[in-house]
């Protein structure tokens, strides 16, 4: 069985760490908390992430440039796909018949056994998602993202914008 690359191993470790609060339906979201003073819900400053959002955060910390609009999309940007070593075009990180968002949000049952009383598949915890990722090392190849290449592209864009 192929070995997982270091970035995927870091992602698995982060998913198992209990450091990240889980959300569904978004890469990153902010918890809504009740404010008795304002008598309404307000957005907290504590972010929540889906499993792909945790990978995106790790990539960003490693130097991958991520824009705010990329956080608002449902799939990973190609730079994070490259950082993970996933095949191009697999931005939802599909593992055979199921994708990471489906596991995270509960729109599919990986083992087809865990359903609630309405028959809807149960979303998986970060730890369960980490296990499924480990079971599919063939999805992940070599890391294609290069920090120097990203820095060069960013510098070229900045220089181009100054000319205009």
Secondary structure as UniProt FT lines:
FT   HELIX           6..16
FT   TURN            17..18
FT   STRAND          28..35
FT   TURN            36..39
FT   STRAND          40..49
FT   HELIX           51..61
FT   TURN            62..63
FT   HELIX           68..71
FT   HELIX           78..84
FT   TURN            88..89
FT   TURN            91..92
FT   STRAND          94..95
FT   TURN            96..97
FT   STRAND          98..99
FT   HELIX           100..105
FT   TURN            117..118
FT   HELIX           126..134
FT   TURN            135..136
FT   HELIX           137..139
FT   HELIX           147..163
//
